[in-house]
């Protein structure tokens, strides 16, 4: 089982992890607190899920409790949860040398507010923010608790976040989910968000990575600013010497859709929330019933 961390994403340092522990869920106990993989009460193995600290682990029951408590807090604030993909949803990046620019060149570039050079010891790349992304994040955070979720590495996600959220207003480290946190490197999961899944929407350009959570997905058009060696079927926006519009592009349209997702409450078991899209679908299904099927016969 993969380690899940609330403060906790990222799992940067595994040096102190007791890797002599065998993963055997049949031997796990039901106590709440665990240190380095063993229950502090009975020393049996615990579920490998971390919350509020790298070395304090919680079992499934405690994670469920946290999920319920945190979800109820969001309900009180009239907020839902929005999980955002990075690449080709909020940004586009490339390692192609023809696009690389020096910091001096970027200072003079007409796109200097949305085009950045990302340099790490082992790679150099250019990063282009999708038009309207700053406004999108600013307004979305008033309606949602927002997360980043990427199949890229944590170091990459943190570096990109320096440009998306330089003031660290929207994404705490605990709200950045990266490849190291995923159960499968090519599949994303809302299990990593300790909130009720019925409260969560995911915004992504790739449907296949959300196989278990398709009902929560808002699929968006891929942002294709740079040429791509992997996808020759698309002509890039840079090749066309254009970009998405700040007012009529993809992110403004998505934001308007999110604003229409009015917060709806209804009793459901012990929890109160129904996904707005479900209510809309229910209304649509009922509204299509023909009136001719329910004619009122006049009295004699």
C-alpha positions in Angstrom: 0.0 0.0 0.0 1.3 3.5 -0.8 2.1 6.0 1.9 -0.4 8.8 2.0 0.5 12.1 3.7 -1.5 15.1 4.6 1.3 17.4 5.8 2.9 14.8 4.5 2.8 15.1 0.7 5.8 15.4 0.1 7.5 12.2 1.2 10.9 13.7 0.5 13.0 11.8 3.0 12.8 8.1 3.6 16.1 7.7 5.4 14.4 7.1 8.8 11.8 4.7 7.4 11.9 1.2 8.8 12.1 -0.7 5.6 12.4 -4.0 7.5 8.7 -4.0 8.0 6.8 -6.4 5.8 3.7 -5.2 4.2 1.1 -7.6 5.4 -2.3 -6.1 5.8 -3.6 -9.3 7.5 -1.5 -8.4 10.5 -2.6 -4.8 10.8 -4.3 -3.7 14.0 -7.1 -1.2 14.7 -5.3 1.1 17.1 -5.0 4.7 15.9 -1.4 5.8 16.4 1.7 4.2 14.8 5.4 5.1 14.9 7.6 4.0 12.0 5.1 1.4 10.8 4.3 -0.3 14.1 1.4 0.3 16.5 2.5 2.1 19.7 0.0 0.0 21.6 0.5 -3.6 20.4 3.5 -3.2 18.0 1.7 -4.8 15.1 1.9 -3.4 11.6 -0.3 -0.5 10.6 -1.9 0.7 7.5 0.7 2.8 5.7 -1.2 6.1 5.6 0.4 9.2 7.0 -1.4 12.3 8.4 0.0 15.5 9.9 3.5 14.3 10.1 5.9 12.0 8.3 6.3 9.4 11.0 2.9 9.3 12.7 0.8 6.9 10.7 -3.0 6.3 10.9 -5.1 3.3 10.2 -8.0 3.3 7.8 -10.6 4.1 10.4 -8.8 7.2 11.5 -8.4 8.3 7.9 -12.2 7.9 7.5 -12.8 9.9 10.6 -10.5 12.7 9.4 -12.2 12.7 6.0 -15.6 13.1 7.6 -14.5 15.9 10.0 -12.7 17.9 7.3 -15.6 17.5 4.9 -18.0 18.8 7.5 -15.8 21.8 7.9 -16.0 22.5 4.2 -19.8 22.1 4.3 -20.0 24.8 6.9 -17.9 27.1 4.7 -20.1 26.3 1.7 -17.1 25.0 -0.2 -16.3 22.0 -2.3 -13.0 20.5 -3.4 -11.2 21.1 -6.8 -8.3 18.9 -7.9 -6.3 20.5 -10.7 -4.0 18.8 -13.2 -0.8 20.6 -14.2 0.5 19.8 -17.6 -1.6 20.8 -20.5 -4.4 21.9 -18.1 -2.8 24.9 -16.3 0.5 25.0 -18.1 2.5 23.6 -21.0 6.2 22.8 -20.8 8.9 21.8 -23.2 12.6 20.7 -23.1 13.1 21.4 -26.8 16.2 23.6 -27.3 14.6 25.8 -29.9 12.3 27.2 -27.2 14.9 27.8 -24.5 15.5 31.4 -23.6 18.0 33.0 -21.2 16.7 35.1 -18.3 17.8 38.2 -20.1 15.9 37.3 -23.2 12.8 36.6 -21.1 12.9 40.0 -19.6 12.4 41.5 -23.1 9.9 38.9 -24.2 6.3 40.0 -24.8 5.1 37.0 -22.8 7.5 37.6 -19.9 4.5 37.5 -17.4 3.6 33.9 -18.5 6.7 32.4 -20.0 9.4 31.1 -17.6 12.6 29.1 -17.7 12.7 26.2 -15.3 16.2 25.1 -14.5 17.4 22.2 -12.5 20.8 20.5 -12.4 19.7 17.7 -14.7 17.4 19.5 -17.1 16.3 22.9 -18.5 12.8 23.6 -19.8 10.5 26.4 -20.7 7.2 26.7 -19.0 4.1 28.6 -20.4 1.2 29.4 -18.1 -2.2 29.0 -19.6 -3.9 32.4 -20.2 -6.2 33.5 -17.3 -4.6 31.0 -14.9 -3.9 33.6 -12.1 -7.5 34.9 -12.2 -8.8 31.3 -12.3 -6.9 30.3 -9.2 -7.8 33.5 -7.3 -11.6 33.1 -8.0 -11.6 29.3 -7.7 -10.2 29.4 -4.2 -13.2 31.4 -2.9 -15.4 28.5 -3.9 -13.2 25.5 -3.5 -10.4 24.0 -1.4 -7.9 23.4 -4.3 -5.3 20.7 -4.8 -2.7 20.0 -7.5 -2.4 16.5 -8.8 0.2 15.5 -11.3 1.9 12.3 -12.6 5.1 14.4 -12.7 7.6 14.2 -9.9 7.3 16.2 -6.7 10.4 18.3 -7.4 8.9 19.3 -10.8 5.5 20.1 -9.2 7.0 22.2 -6.5 9.1 24.1 -9.0 6.1 24.8 -11.3 4.1 25.9 -8.2 6.7 28.7 -7.6 5.4 30.3 -10.8 1.7 29.4 -10.3 1.5 30.4 -6.7 4.6 32.4 -5.7 3.0 33.8 -2.5 1.9 30.2 -1.5 -1.7 31.4 -1.1 -3.5 28.5 -2.9 -1.4 25.3 -2.5 0.2 24.3 0.7 2.6 21.4 0.3 0.0 19.1 1.7 -2.2 19.9 -1.3 0.3 18.9 -3.9 -0.1 15.3 -5.0 2.7 14.0 -7.2 3.9 10.8 -8.8 5.6 9.7 -5.6 2.2 9.7 -3.9 0.2 7.8 -6.5 -0.7 4.2 -6.2 0.0 3.7 -9.9 2.2 6.2 -11.8 -0.3 6.5 -14.6 -3.5 6.6 -12.6 -4.7 9.4 -10.3 -7.0 8.8 -7.3 -9.2 10.9 -5.1 -8.4 8.5 -2.3 -5.4 10.8 -1.8 -7.6 13.7 -0.9 -9.0 13.2 2.6 -12.4 14.6 1.8 -15.7 13.0 0.8 -15.4 12.1 -2.9 -19.0 13.4 -3.5 -17.6 16.9 -2.7 -14.7 16.7 -5.2 -14.4 17.8 -8.8 -11.2 17.1 -10.8 -10.1 19.3 -13.7 -7.9 17.5 -16.2 -7.1 17.2 -19.9 -6.7 13.4 -19.8 -9.7 11.1 -19.0 -7.7 7.9 -18.9 -5.9 8.8 -15.6 -9.2 9.1 -13.7 -10.5 5.6 -14.4 -11.9 5.2 -10.9 -13.3 8.7 -10.6 -14.7 9.6 -14.0 -17.9 10.9 -12.4 -15.9 13.6 -10.7 -14.0 14.7 -13.8 -14.4 17.9 -15.8 -12.5 17.2 -19.0 -10.8 20.2 -20.6 -9.2 20.9 -23.9 -5.4 20.3 -23.9 -3.3 23.4 -23.8 -0.8 22.9 -26.6 1.4 26.0 -26.7 4.8 24.4 -27.7 5.5 21.9 -30.5 5.5 18.3 -29.3 7.6 15.4 -30.6 5.1 13.0 -29.0 2.0 14.5 -30.7 2.5 15.5 -34.3 -1.3 15.7 -34.9 -1.6 19.1 -33.3 -0.3 22.4 -34.6 0.9 24.3 -31.6 -0.3 27.7 -30.6 3.2 29.1 -30.8 3.6 27.8 -34.4 0.4 29.7 -35.2 1.8 32.8 -33.4 -1.2 33.0 -31.2 -2.5 32.0 -27.8 -5.8 31.3 -26.0 -7.9 34.4 -25.3 -7.9 35.8 -21.8 -11.6 36.2 -21.8 -13.0 33.5 -24.1 -10.4 30.8 -23.7 -10.7 27.5 -21.9 -10.1 28.6 -18.3 -12.6 31.5 -18.4 -15.2 29.1 -19.7 -14.4 26.5 -17.0 -14.6 29.2 -14.3 -18.1 30.2 -15.5 -19.2 26.5 -15.4 -17.9 26.2 -11.8 -19.8 29.3 -10.8 -23.0 27.7 -12.0 -22.3 24.6 -9.9 -24.3 26.1 -7.1 -23.8 24.5 -3.7 -26.6 22.1 -3.0 -27.4 20.4 0.3 -29.6 17.4 0.9 -29.7 14.7 3.5 -27.9 11.5 2.4 -27.2 8.9 5.1 -25.3 10.7 7.8 -23.7 13.2 5.5 -25.3 16.1 3.7 -24.2 16.8 0.2 -25.3 15.9 -3.3 -23.1 16.6 -6.2 -24.7 19.4 -8.3 -24.3 17.5 -11.5 -26.3 14.6 -10.1 -29.1 16.9 -9.2 -29.0 18.4 -12.7 -29.0 15.0 -14.3 -31.9 14.0 -12.2 -33.9 17.1 -13.2 -33.1 16.5 -16.8 -34.3 12.9 -16.7 -37.6 13.9 -15.0 -38.2 16.9 -17.2 -38.1 14.8 -20.4 -41.2 12.8 -19.3 -44.0 13.6 -21.8 -47.0 15.4 -20.3 -49.2 13.2 -22.5 -48.4 10.2 -20.3 -50.1 12.0 -17.4 -53.3 13.4 -18.8 -55.9 14.5 -16.4 -59.3 13.2 -17.4 -62.1 15.8 -17.0 -64.9 14.9 -14.5 -68.2 13.8 -15.9 
